[in-house]
Amino acid sequence: MVAEIDFSSNNFSGNIFPQISSCITLKMINFSHNSLEEQLPESLGDLKNLESLDISSNNIAGNVPMSLSKINLTFLNLSFNNFEGKIPSGGIFDSATYMSFLGNPRLCGAKSSRLPCPQKKHWFRSCTFWVIFTIVIAVSLLLPAVCCVNGIGHIKLMVSSRKNGRSRNPPTPEIMHNFPRITHKELSNATGGFNDQNLIGTGLGSGPSDLSLIQRVRICSDIAEGMAYLHHHSPVRVIHRDLKPSNVLLKDDMTALVSDFGIARLVRTVGAGNGCEAIGNMGNSTANMLIGSIGYIAPGFDRQPFERSVSVSKLQG
């Protein structure tokens, strides 16, 4: 029967094996002044007859086993190791002195060890918590009130500015919608032959002035392709006779489309031999009537009746 184990000062390494608890008759264990590592096994608490435990001057780390407080130890030396955490209470730990835990800077807790553990901070009991809490409550109460005051002042300012604007602004004159028709000759006589001395101002007409040069060229190209199709590629050839900016529509992708064929003329084409014949005037031509819009028709057509017919010709292949 083994009652004592003394392996001190032998430069042992490794860990204390848990199977040591099977030696239930042990009364003294001395592993001091070696190079033992890792943690103490909890199974040491099974040695009910153990009275003396000395494992000082090793490299044992981790927590001190709670099971050591349940046996009748009379001597305990855990000094100069790497133990950490809180020292257990009860049993030998209530009577052990500071010297039993010397050289373990991360140990704390025993009454006689002179190593008190730091107390946890309770935020609800600290002055800092109550200061922050008071500030948050005050801001949460004052912020809506400040917003309401600013909003009311802003509304009053808007109402007063509208009242002042209505009192200062003169009534808007009525706009004439039915303007008299004035000829080019009347304008020339009224302005002295469009003399620069009678010029009131200059500017551009209303329109898509924000279009880039590339967009304008593409719009013109679309219009030209549309007219080429109507004149040369359509099954029934069409003469628009009223092409102007207001009759050009723009899609979302800025593609131009020719529209408004209210006064257009239709010309159909039939095959004849190796060529073709153009048969025009599908309906009666309009006589003594202005065809097109002023500003977009050929000069002189506004002063004489428009009547013409399409000649029939044969194209030799």
Contacts in CASP RR format, 6 or more apart in sequence:
PFRMAT RR
TARGET T0000
AUTHOR 0000-0000-0000
METHOD contacts of the structure
MODEL  1
MVAEIDFSSNNFSGNIFPQISSCITLKMINFSHNSLEEQLPESLGDLKNL
ESLDISSNNIAGNVPMSLSKINLTFLNLSFNNFEGKIPSGGIFDSATYMS
FLGNPRLCGAKSSRLPCPQKKHWFRSCTFWVIFTIVIAVSLLLPAVCCVN
GIGHIKLMVSSRKNGRSRNPPTPEIMHNFPRITHKELSNATGGFNDQNLI
GTGLGSGPSDLSLIQRVRICSDIAEGMAYLHHHSPVRVIHRDLKPSNVLL
KDDMTALVSDFGIARLVRTVGAGNGCEAIGNMGNSTANMLIGSIGYIAPG
FDRQPFERSVSVSKLQG
1 25 0 8 1.000
2 23 0 8 1.000
2 25 0 8 1.000
2 26 0 8 1.000
3 25 0 8 1.000
3 26 0 8 1.000
3 27 0 8 1.000
3 28 0 8 1.000
4 26 0 8 1.000
4 27 0 8 1.000
4 28 0 8 1.000
4 29 0 8 1.000
4 30 0 8 1.000
5 23 0 8 1.000
5 26 0 8 1.000
5 28 0 8 1.000
5 29 0 8 1.000
5 30 0 8 1.000
5 31 0 8 1.000
6 28 0 8 1.000
6 30 0 8 1.000
7 30 0 8 1.000
7 31 0 8 1.000
7 34 0 8 1.000
8 30 0 8 1.000
8 31 0 8 1.000
8 32 0 8 1.000
8 33 0 8 1.000
8 34 0 8 1.000
8 54 0 8 1.000
9 32 0 8 1.000
9 33 0 8 1.000
9 34 0 8 1.000
10 34 0 8 1.000
11 34 0 8 1.000
11 35 0 8 1.000
12 31 0 8 1.000
12 34 0 8 1.000
12 35 0 8 1.000
12 36 0 8 1.000
13 34 0 8 1.000
13 35 0 8 1.000
13 36 0 8 1.000
13 37 0 8 1.000
14 35 0 8 1.000
14 36 0 8 1.000
14 37 0 8 1.000
14 38 0 8 1.000
15 36 0 8 1.000
15 37 0 8 1.000
15 38 0 8 1.000
15 39 0 8 1.000
16 31 0 8 1.000
16 36 0 8 1.000
16 38 0 8 1.000
16 40 0 8 1.000
16 41 0 8 1.000
16 55 0 8 1.000
16 60 0 8 1.000
17 41 0 8 1.000
18 41 0 8 1.000
18 42 0 8 1.000
18 43 0 8 1.000
19 43 0 8 1.000
20 26 0 8 1.000
20 29 0 8 1.000
20 41 0 8 1.000
20 43 0 8 1.000
20 44 0 8 1.000
20 47 0 8 1.000
21 41 0 8 1.000
21 43 0 8 1.000
21 44 0 8 1.000
21 45 0 8 1.000
21 46 0 8 1.000
21 47 0 8 1.000
23 47 0 8 1.000
24 46 0 8 1.000
24 47 0 8 1.000
24 48 0 8 1.000
24 49 0 8 1.000
25 49 0 8 1.000
26 47 0 8 1.000
26 49 0 8 1.000
26 50 0 8 1.000
27 49 0 8 1.000
27 50 0 8 1.000
27 51 0 8 1.000
27 52 0 8 1.000
28 50 0 8 1.000
28 51 0 8 1.000
28 52 0 8 1.000
29 50 0 8 1.000
29 52 0 8 1.000
29 53 0 8 1.000
29 54 0 8 1.000
29 55 0 8 1.000
30 52 0 8 1.000
30 54 0 8 1.000
31 54 0 8 1.000
31 55 0 8 1.000
31 58 0 8 1.000
32 54 0 8 1.000
32 55 0 8 1.000
32 56 0 8 1.000
32 57 0 8 1.000
32 58 0 8 1.000
32 77 0 8 1.000
33 56 0 8 1.000
33 57 0 8 1.000
33 58 0 8 1.000
34 57 0 8 1.000
34 58 0 8 1.000
35 58 0 8 1.000
35 59 0 8 1.000
36 55 0 8 1.000
36 58 0 8 1.000
36 59 0 8 1.000
36 60 0 8 1.000
37 58 0 8 1.000
37 59 0 8 1.000
37 60 0 8 1.000
37 61 0 8 1.000
38 60 0 8 1.000
38 61 0 8 1.000
39 60 0 8 1.000
39 61 0 8 1.000
39 62 0 8 1.000
39 63 0 8 1.000
40 55 0 8 1.000
40 60 0 8 1.000
40 62 0 8 1.000
40 64 0 8 1.000
40 65 0 8 1.000
41 65 0 8 1.000
42 65 0 8 1.000
42 66 0 8 1.000
42 67 0 8 1.000
43 67 0 8 1.000
44 50 0 8 1.000
44 53 0 8 1.000
44 65 0 8 1.000
44 67 0 8 1.000
44 68 0 8 1.000
44 71 0 8 1.000
45 65 0 8 1.000
45 67 0 8 1.000
45 68 0 8 1.000
45 70 0 8 1.000
45 71 0 8 1.000
46 67 0 8 1.000
47 71 0 8 1.000
48 71 0 8 1.000
48 72 0 8 1.000
49 72 0 8 1.000
50 71 0 8 1.000
50 72 0 8 1.000
50 73 0 8 1.000
51 72 0 8 1.000
51 73 0 8 1.000
51 74 0 8 1.000
51 75 0 8 1.000
52 73 0 8 1.000
52 74 0 8 1.000
52 75 0 8 1.000
52 76 0 8 1.000
53 68 0 8 1.000
53 73 0 8 1.000
53 75 0 8 1.000
53 76 0 8 1.000
53 77 0 8 1.000
54 75 0 8 1.000
54 76 0 8 1.000
54 77 0 8 1.000
55 77 0 8 1.000
55 78 0 8 1.000
55 81 0 8 1.000
56 77 0 8 1.000
56 78 0 8 1.000
56 79 0 8 1.000
56 80 0 8 1.000
56 81 0 8 1.000
57 79 0 8 1.000
57 80 0 8 1.000
57 81 0 8 1.000
58 80 0 8 1.000
58 81 0 8 1.000
59 81 0 8 1.000
59 82 0 8 1.000
60 78 0 8 1.000
60 81 0 8 1.000
60 82 0 8 1.000
60 83 0 8 1.000
61 81 0 8 1.000
61 82 0 8 1.000
61 83 0 8 1.000
61 84 0 8 1.000
62 82 0 8 1.000
62 83 0 8 1.000
62 84 0 8 1.000
62 85 0 8 1.000
63 83 0 8 1.000
63 84 0 8 1.000
63 85 0 8 1.000
63 86 0 8 1.000
64 78 0 8 1.000
64 83 0 8 1.000
64 85 0 8 1.000
64 87 0 8 1.000
64 88 0 8 1.000
64 93 0 8 1.000
64 107 0 8 1.000
65 88 0 8 1.000
66 88 0 8 1.000
68 76 0 8 1.000
68 88 0 8 1.000
68 92 0 8 1.000
68 93 0 8 1.000
69 88 0 8 1.000
69 89 0 8 1.000
69 90 0 8 1.000
69 91 0 8 1.000
69 92 0 8 1.000
69 93 0 8 1.000
70 91 0 8 1.000
71 92 0 8 1.000
73 91 0 8 1.000
73 92 0 8 1.000
74 92 0 8 1.000
76 92 0 8 1.000
76 93 0 8 1.000
76 96 0 8 1.000
76 100 0 8 1.000
77 99 0 8 1.000
77 100 0 8 1.000
78 100 0 8 1.000
78 101 0 8 1.000
78 104 0 8 1.000
79 99 0 8 1.000
79 100 0 8 1.000
79 101 0 8 1.000
79 102 0 8 1.000
79 103 0 8 1.000
79 104 0 8 1.000
80 102 0 8 1.000
80 103 0 8 1.000
80 104 0 8 1.000
81 103 0 8 1.000
81 104 0 8 1.000
82 104 0 8 1.000
82 106 0 8 1.000
83 101 0 8 1.000
83 104 0 8 1.000
83 106 0 8 1.000
83 107 0 8 1.000
84 104 0 8 1.000
84 106 0 8 1.000
84 107 0 8 1.000
85 106 0 8 1.000
85 107 0 8 1.000
85 108 0 8 1.000
85 117 0 8 1.000
86 107 0 8 1.000
86 108 0 8 1.000
86 109 0 8 1.000
86 117 0 8 1.000
87 93 0 8 1.000
87 101 0 8 1.000
87 107 0 8 1.000
87 108 0 8 1.000
87 109 0 8 1.000
87 110 0 8 1.000
87 113 0 8 1.000
87 115 0 8 1.000
89 110 0 8 1.000
93 110 0 8 1.000
94 110 0 8 1.000
94 111 0 8 1.000
94 112 0 8 1.000
95 112 0 8 1.000
96 110 0 8 1.000
96 112 0 8 1.000
96 113 0 8 1.000
97 112 0 8 1.000
97 113 0 8 1.000
98 112 0 8 1.000
98 113 0 8 1.000
98 114 0 8 1.000
98 115 0 8 1.000
100 113 0 8 1.000
101 107 0 8 1.000
101 110 0 8 1.000
101 113 0 8 1.000
101 115 0 8 1.000
107 113 0 8 1.000
107 115 0 8 1.000
108 115 0 8 1.000
108 116 0 8 1.000
108 117 0 8 1.000
108 118 0 8 1.000
109 115 0 8 1.000
109 116 0 8 1.000
109 117 0 8 1.000
123 129 0 8 1.000
187 194 0 8 1.000
188 194 0 8 1.000
191 198 0 8 1.000
192 198 0 8 1.000
208 250 0 8 1.000
211 219 0 8 1.000
215 254 0 8 1.000
218 254 0 8 1.000
218 256 0 8 1.000
219 248 0 8 1.000
219 250 0 8 1.000
219 254 0 8 1.000
219 256 0 8 1.000
220 256 0 8 1.000
222 255 0 8 1.000
222 256 0 8 1.000
222 257 0 8 1.000
223 243 0 8 1.000
223 248 0 8 1.000
223 256 0 8 1.000
223 258 0 8 1.000
226 258 0 8 1.000
227 240 0 8 1.000
227 243 0 8 1.000
227 258 0 8 1.000
230 237 0 8 1.000
230 238 0 8 1.000
230 239 0 8 1.000
230 240 0 8 1.000
230 258 0 8 1.000
231 237 0 8 1.000
231 238 0 8 1.000
231 239 0 8 1.000
236 266 0 8 1.000
236 267 0 8 1.000
236 268 0 8 1.000
237 266 0 8 1.000
237 267 0 8 1.000
237 268 0 8 1.000
237 269 0 8 1.000
237 278 0 8 1.000
238 261 0 8 1.000
238 264 0 8 1.000
238 265 0 8 1.000
238 266 0 8 1.000
238 267 0 8 1.000
239 264 0 8 1.000
239 265 0 8 1.000
239 266 0 8 1.000
239 267 0 8 1.000
240 247 0 8 1.000
240 258 0 8 1.000
240 261 0 8 1.000
240 264 0 8 1.000
241 263 0 8 1.000
241 264 0 8 1.000
241 265 0 8 1.000
241 291 0 8 1.000
241 292 0 8 1.000
242 260 0 8 1.000
242 262 0 8 1.000
242 263 0 8 1.000
242 264 0 8 1.000
242 291 0 8 1.000
242 292 0 8 1.000
242 293 0 8 1.000
242 296 0 8 1.000
243 258 0 8 1.000
243 296 0 8 1.000
244 293 0 8 1.000
244 295 0 8 1.000
244 296 0 8 1.000
246 260 0 8 1.000
247 258 0 8 1.000
247 259 0 8 1.000
247 260 0 8 1.000
248 256 0 8 1.000
248 257 0 8 1.000
248 258 0 8 1.000
248 259 0 8 1.000
249 256 0 8 1.000
249 257 0 8 1.000
249 259 0 8 1.000
250 256 0 8 1.000
250 257 0 8 1.000
251 257 0 8 1.000
263 291 0 8 1.000
263 292 0 8 1.000
265 280 0 8 1.000
265 281 0 8 1.000
265 282 0 8 1.000
265 285 0 8 1.000
266 280 0 8 1.000
266 282 0 8 1.000
266 283 0 8 1.000
267 278 0 8 1.000
267 279 0 8 1.000
267 280 0 8 1.000
267 281 0 8 1.000
267 282 0 8 1.000
267 310 0 8 1.000
268 278 0 8 1.000
268 279 0 8 1.000
268 280 0 8 1.000
268 282 0 8 1.000
269 276 0 8 1.000
269 277 0 8 1.000
269 278 0 8 1.000
269 279 0 8 1.000
270 276 0 8 1.000
270 277 0 8 1.000
270 279 0 8 1.000
271 277 0 8 1.000
272 314 0 8 1.000
274 316 0 8 1.000
274 317 0 8 1.000
275 314 0 8 1.000
275 315 0 8 1.000
275 316 0 8 1.000
275 317 0 8 1.000
276 314 0 8 1.000
276 315 0 8 1.000
277 312 0 8 1.000
277 313 0 8 1.000
277 314 0 8 1.000
278 310 0 8 1.000
278 312 0 8 1.000
278 313 0 8 1.000
279 310 0 8 1.000
279 312 0 8 1.000
280 309 0 8 1.000
280 310 0 8 1.000
280 312 0 8 1.000
281 309 0 8 1.000
281 310 0 8 1.000
285 306 0 8 1.000
285 307 0 8 1.000
285 308 0 8 1.000
285 309 0 8 1.000
286 306 0 8 1.000
286 307 0 8 1.000
287 305 0 8 1.000
287 306 0 8 1.000
287 307 0 8 1.000
288 305 0 8 1.000
288 307 0 8 1.000
289 305 0 8 1.000
289 306 0 8 1.000
290 297 0 8 1.000
290 301 0 8 1.000
290 302 0 8 1.000
290 306 0 8 1.000
291 297 0 8 1.000
291 301 0 8 1.000
291 306 0 8 1.000
294 302 0 8 1.000
END
